[in-house]
Amino acid sequence: MTEKRMIIRNGHLIDTAAGIDGVYDLFVTDGKIAGVTKGEMQEGFENAEVIDATGLWVFPGLIDLHVHFREPGFEYKETIETGAKAAAAGGFTTVCMMPNTKPVTDTPEKIRAAVEKAAKVTKINVLPIGAITVGQEGKELTDIRGMKLAGACAVSEDGKSVMDPELMRRAMELAAKEDIAVFDHCEDATLVKGGVMNEGKRSKELGLPGIANRVEEIIEERDIKIAEETGARLHLCHCTTAGSTVLLKKAKEKYDNITGETCPHYIALTEENIPGDFGNFKMNPPLRTEKDRLALKEAVTTGDMDVISTDHAPHSKEEKEQSFLKAPFGIVGLETSFAVCYTELVKNGRMTLSELIDRMSAKPARILKRKAGSLQVGYPADIAIVDIDEEYEIDPGTFKSKGVNTPFTGKKVFGRIKYTFAGGYKVYDQEADRRDR
């Protein structure tokens, strides 16, 4: 069988894992990185496909530790296939699917079914996450070992917390034994009391019940202590508060198995951006204050906040057009994530592009303990090619996702994804996509 060969010429390569930052040619053979040179032709590539990346930036495919693809049970919101297309359009080549589907992804058989379905419908890496408790009911632990062997990349109760601290301790003990990460949704259910947005000035103005910062921070503090005691690898999901950044930084000073993520919307928006009774700004945890936003940006910049994930959570247009009280929590993010983060963090001079790629590719790969997030020879040819100078307006009408529930409609951003390759396969071509619309 003839090997598929490709050359990406004259692109500005960024690879924080390999320390690459400059204009190079990138060689791909049969789905893997075969070489990086400064203009020299590698033997055997004379008839290879050539992608001209002059003036463009080339970096490892982005990795999202936190997506909801809704299949099985809620296919009208999203499927693995449509979610994967949205991911590819956003420059993502690896995504981790949360287990709060219907039925819940809580057995080795369900993990295998998700792996098999993904293999049929996409070339990107779609990795299922297993639930911590059976049915996410918080009563009985799942078969964590069996799910890992079946292909689970992590375990999580995302959508809620495991409220029983002893059950969470036992879960972390098992996760530590199996060396599988715990992705932690931190929300004290006893304190939520029907809240739908941040508890503060804006919730009072809109007359809506609020969710205080302590709802998040109490569980974070509890689970950090449990992780320290058990040796578990704990990853704090969708952090939103200034207090969360302090807890994470302190934990890292004495325990090296804890990481955290925030999301583009918490970096770019606050409660003050909520225009009124509009469900596309409703998410859980909610948009916080300017103080919280600035603390999160600082933590991402310093690296105390390890990762930027999307928490991609599609819903139908009809669901999100309900009142703020009735609309479900969640927004989509895969197709806007890089551009929003590049515009907010790099274009505005907060951090370098290399640092952003580190938070969106290299560090997520390390958390997953996966051979990804790098353009080193022998690594999978998971690649994103971007025009960082192209400005455009976010238009949900162009989304590949079934969900159009974004708070960023009409936002002007920089950083257009031009191509995405997964295992050497072209899974997104912006120009071809534009012609097809």
C-alpha positions in Angstrom: 0.0 0.0 0.0 1.4 3.4 -1.0 2.1 5.8 1.9 0.2 9.1 1.9 2.8 11.9 1.8 2.3 15.6 2.4 4.4 18.7 2.8 3.2 21.8 4.6 5.6 24.5 3.2 6.8 27.8 4.6 4.4 27.9 7.6 5.4 29.5 10.9 5.5 26.4 13.1 4.8 26.6 16.9 5.4 23.6 19.0 6.0 24.3 22.7 6.8 20.7 23.5 9.7 20.6 21.0 10.7 24.3 21.4 9.9 25.1 17.7 9.0 28.7 16.8 9.8 29.7 13.3 9.3 29.2 9.5 9.8 25.6 8.5 8.6 22.9 6.2 6.6 20.1 7.8 6.7 16.6 6.3 3.9 14.0 6.9 4.0 10.3 6.0 1.1 7.9 6.5 -0.5 10.0 9.2 2.6 10.8 11.2 5.1 13.7 11.4 8.1 12.6 9.3 10.3 15.7 9.5 10.7 19.4 10.1 13.3 21.2 7.9 14.3 24.8 7.0 13.6 24.4 3.3 15.5 21.2 2.6 13.6 18.5 0.7 13.3 15.1 2.4 13.9 12.0 0.3 10.8 10.4 -1.0 8.6 13.5 -1.0 9.2 14.6 -4.6 5.6 13.8 -5.6 3.9 14.6 -2.3 0.8 16.8 -1.9 1.9 20.3 -1.0 0.0 22.7 1.2 1.4 26.3 0.8 1.3 27.8 4.3 3.2 31.0 3.5 2.1 33.7 5.9 0.1 31.2 8.0 0.8 29.7 11.4 1.0 25.9 11.9 0.7 24.2 15.3 -0.4 20.9 16.8 -4.1 20.3 16.6 -6.0 21.7 19.6 -7.2 19.4 22.4 -10.5 20.1 24.2 -10.9 18.2 27.5 -14.5 19.2 27.9 -17.3 18.8 25.3 -20.9 17.5 25.3 -21.8 15.7 22.0 -25.2 14.6 23.4 -25.2 11.2 21.8 -26.9 8.9 22.8 -30.2 10.4 23.9 -30.2 14.0 22.7 -29.2 13.7 19.1 -31.5 16.6 18.2 -29.0 18.9 20.0 -25.8 17.3 18.7 -24.3 14.0 17.5 -20.8 12.7 17.6 -20.6 13.3 13.9 -21.8 16.9 14.0 -19.7 17.7 17.1 -16.6 16.3 15.4 -17.2 18.5 12.4 -17.6 21.5 14.6 -14.3 20.5 16.4 -12.4 20.2 13.1 -13.7 23.6 12.0 -12.3 25.0 15.2 -8.9 23.5 14.8 -9.5 20.7 17.3 -8.2 17.2 16.6 -8.8 15.6 20.0 -11.9 16.1 22.2 -13.1 14.5 25.4 -16.9 13.8 25.6 -18.6 14.2 29.0 -20.8 11.2 30.2 -24.1 13.0 30.9 -25.9 11.4 28.0 -29.1 9.4 28.0 -28.4 6.7 29.1 -25.3 7.9 31.1 -22.0 6.7 29.8 -21.3 4.6 32.9 -20.1 1.1 31.8 -17.3 -0.4 29.8 -19.9 -1.4 27.2 -21.1 2.1 26.7 -17.5 3.4 26.5 -16.8 0.9 23.8 -20.0 1.9 21.9 -18.9 5.5 21.9 -15.4 4.6 20.7 -16.8 2.5 17.9 -19.3 5.1 16.8 -16.7 7.8 16.7 -14.4 5.6 14.6 -17.2 5.3 12.0 -18.1 8.9 11.6 -14.9 11.0 12.1 -11.1 11.0 11.7 -10.5 13.2 14.7 -9.8 11.7 18.1 -13.1 11.5 20.1 -12.4 10.2 23.6 -15.3 9.2 25.9 -15.2 10.1 29.6 -16.9 7.6 32.0 -19.2 8.6 34.8 -18.0 8.4 38.4 -21.3 7.0 39.8 -23.9 4.7 38.2 -26.4 6.8 36.3 -24.7 9.9 37.8 -27.0 9.3 40.8 -24.3 9.7 43.4 -25.0 6.4 45.1 -22.8 3.7 43.6 -19.4 3.8 42.0 -19.0 2.7 38.4 -16.4 0.2 37.1 -13.6 2.7 36.7 -11.0 0.1 35.8 -13.3 -1.5 33.2 -14.1 1.8 31.6 -10.5 2.8 31.4 -9.6 -0.5 29.7 -12.5 0.0 27.3 -11.2 3.4 26.2 -12.2 6.0 28.8 -9.7 8.9 29.0 -11.0 10.2 32.3 -13.9 9.9 34.8 -16.3 12.7 35.7 -19.7 13.5 37.1 -19.9 16.6 34.9 -23.2 18.4 35.1 -23.1 17.9 38.9 -20.8 17.1 41.8 -20.5 13.8 43.7 -21.9 15.3 46.9 -21.0 12.4 49.2 -17.4 13.1 50.3 -16.7 9.5 51.3 -17.9 8.2 47.9 -15.7 10.8 46.2 -12.8 9.7 48.3 -13.3 6.1 47.2 -13.6 7.1 43.6 -10.4 9.0 43.8 -8.6 6.1 45.4 -9.7 3.9 42.5 -8.8 6.5 39.9 -5.3 6.9 41.5 -4.9 3.1 41.4 -5.8 3.0 37.7 -3.9 6.2 36.9 -6.9 7.8 35.3 -7.7 11.5 35.8 -10.8 12.8 37.6 -12.4 15.7 35.8 -14.2 17.6 38.6 -17.4 19.6 38.2 -17.5 21.6 41.4 -20.9 22.7 42.5 -22.4 22.4 46.0 -25.9 21.3 45.2 -27.2 22.4 48.6 -26.3 26.0 47.9 -27.6 26.4 44.3 -31.2 26.9 45.3 -32.5 27.4 41.8 -29.9 30.0 40.8 -29.5 30.7 37.1 -26.8 33.4 36.9 -24.1 34.9 39.1 -25.3 36.2 42.5 -24.6 39.9 42.4 -25.5 43.3 41.0 -26.8 42.0 37.6 -29.0 39.3 39.1 -30.6 41.9 41.3 -31.2 44.1 38.3 -32.8 41.3 36.3 -34.7 39.9 39.3 -33.2 36.4 38.8 -31.9 34.0 41.5 -28.1 33.9 41.8 -25.3 31.4 42.1 -22.6 32.5 44.6 -18.9 32.0 44.1 -18.8 29.7 47.2 -21.0 27.2 45.4 -17.9 26.4 43.2 -15.2 27.0 45.7 -16.4 24.8 48.6 -16.4 21.7 46.5 -13.0 22.7 44.9 -11.4 23.0 48.3 -13.0 19.7 49.5 -11.8 17.7 46.4 -8.3 19.2 46.4 -7.9 17.9 50.0 -9.2 14.4 48.9 -6.9 14.4 45.9 -3.9 15.2 48.2 -4.9 12.3 50.5 -5.5 9.7 47.8 -2.8 10.7 45.2 -5.5 11.1 42.5 -4.9 13.2 39.4 -7.6 15.9 39.8 -8.6 18.3 37.1 -10.9 21.2 38.1 -13.4 21.8 35.3 -14.7 25.2 34.1 -13.3 27.4 36.9 -14.9 30.8 37.1 -13.9 32.7 40.2 -11.0 34.6 41.5 -11.1 32.3 44.6 -10.7 29.3 42.3 -7.4 30.7 41.0 -6.1 31.1 44.5 -7.1 27.6 45.6 -5.5 26.2 42.5 -2.3 28.1 42.9 -2.0 27.1 46.6 -2.7 23.5 45.8 0.0 23.4 43.1 2.6 24.6 45.6 2.3 21.4 47.6 0.7 18.8 45.2 1.8 18.3 41.6 -1.2 16.2 40.5 -3.8 18.9 40.2 -4.7 21.0 37.2 -7.5 23.3 36.2 -9.3 24.8 33.2 -11.3 27.8 32.4 -13.3 28.6 29.2 -13.2 31.3 26.6 -16.5 32.9 27.8 -15.2 33.3 31.3 -12.1 35.1 29.9 -14.0 37.3 27.5 -17.4 38.1 29.2 -18.9 39.0 32.6 -22.4 39.2 34.1 -22.5 42.8 32.8 -22.6 41.4 29.2 -25.9 39.7 29.8 -28.3 41.8 27.8 -31.4 40.7 29.6 -33.7 37.8 29.4 -31.6 36.0 26.8 -30.8 32.3 27.2 -27.6 32.3 25.1 -25.8 33.9 28.0 -27.0 31.2 30.5 -24.3 28.7 31.5 -23.2 26.7 34.5 -21.1 27.9 36.2 -22.3 31.4 35.3 -20.5 34.4 34.0 -19.0 36.2 37.0 -17.7 39.7 37.7 -14.9 41.7 36.1 -12.7 40.9 39.2 -13.2 37.2 38.5 -12.5 37.6 34.7 -9.3 39.5 35.3 -8.1 36.9 37.8 -8.8 34.1 35.4 -6.9 35.9 32.6 -4.0 36.4 34.9 -4.0 32.7 35.9 -4.1 31.5 32.3 -1.2 33.9 31.5 1.0 32.7 34.4 0.1 29.0 33.8 -1.5 28.5 37.2 -4.7 27.8 35.2 -3.3 25.0 33.0 -5.9 24.7 30.2 -8.5 26.4 28.2 -11.5 24.1 27.4 -14.7 25.0 25.7 -17.4 23.2 27.7 -19.2 22.9 24.3 -22.8 22.4 25.2 -25.3 22.6 22.3 -29.0 23.0 22.7 -31.8 23.5 20.3 -32.7 27.0 19.2 -36.2 26.6 20.7 -34.8 25.6 24.1 -32.5 28.5 24.3 -35.2 31.0 23.2 -37.1 30.4 26.4 -36.8 32.7 29.3 -33.6 32.8 31.3 -35.3 30.9 34.1 -36.4 28.1 31.8 -33.6 27.9 29.2 -31.1 25.0 29.8 -27.6 25.9 30.8 -24.8 25.8 28.2 -23.3 27.4 25.1 -21.4 26.1 22.1 -17.7 26.9 21.8 -15.7 24.7 19.5 -15.9 26.9 16.5 -15.2 30.2 18.3 -12.7 29.1 21.0 -9.4 29.7 19.3 -10.4 33.1 17.7 -11.9 34.4 21.0 -8.9 33.4 23.0 -6.4 34.7 20.4 -8.2 38.0 20.3 -8.6 38.4 24.0 -5.2 37.1 25.1 -2.7 37.3 22.3 -3.9 40.1 20.1 -4.4 42.3 23.2 -0.8 41.6 24.3 -1.7 39.5 27.4 0.4 36.4 26.3 2.2 35.0 23.4 0.8 32.7 20.7 3.1 30.0 21.9 1.7 30.2 25.4 -1.9 30.0 24.1 -1.1 26.9 22.1 0.5 25.4 25.2 -2.8 25.9 27.1 -4.9 24.6 24.3 -2.8 21.7 23.0 0.4 20.7 24.8 -0.9 20.9 28.4 -4.2 19.1 27.7 -2.1 16.3 26.0 0.0 16.0 29.2 -3.1 15.8 31.4 -4.4 12.9 29.2 -1.0 11.3 29.1 -1.5 11.1 25.3 1.1 11.2 22.5 -0.3 14.5 21.0 0.1 18.2 21.3 3.4 18.2 19.4 4.8 18.2 15.9 7.8 16.1 16.8 8.8 13.3 14.4 6.7 10.2 15.1 3.8 12.0 16.5 0.3 11.8 14.9 -0.1 14.4 12.1 -2.7 16.3 14.1 -2.3 19.8 12.7 -4.1 23.2 12.6 -3.2 25.9 10.1 -4.3 29.4 11.0 -4.3 32.9 9.5 -3.9 34.9 12.7 -4.2 38.2 10.9 -7.7 37.6 9.3 -10.4 39.5 11.1 -14.0 38.2 10.8 -17.4 38.4 12.5 -18.7 35.4 14.4 -21.7 34.1 12.5 -23.6 31.1 14.0 -25.1 30.5 10.5 -21.8 29.1 9.4 -21.5 26.6 12.4 -21.1 22.9 11.8 -22.5 22.2 15.2 -26.3 21.7 15.4 -26.2 24.2 18.2 -26.1 28.0 17.5 -26.4 29.0 21.2 -23.4 31.3 21.4 -23.1 34.7 23.3 -20.5 35.7 20.7 -22.8 36.4 17.7 -21.4 39.4 15.8 -18.2 39.6 17.8 -15.2 40.7 15.7 -12.3 38.3 16.2 -8.9 37.5 14.7 -7.6 34.0 13.9 -9.3 32.1 11.1 -8.8 28.3 11.0 -7.8 27.5 7.4 -7.0 23.8 7.6 -7.3 21.0 10.1 -5.6 17.6 9.7 -6.2 14.6 12.0 -3.8 11.7 11.5 -2.8 13.3 8.2 -6.3 13.4 6.9 -7.7 16.8 5.9 -10.8 17.1 8.1 -11.4 20.8 7.5 -10.7 23.2 4.6 -12.0 26.7 5.2 -12.0 27.7 1.5 -13.7 24.6 0.4 -16.3 25.0 3.2 -16.9 28.6 2.1 -17.5 27.6 -1.5 -19.9 24.8 -0.4 -22.1 27.2 1.6 
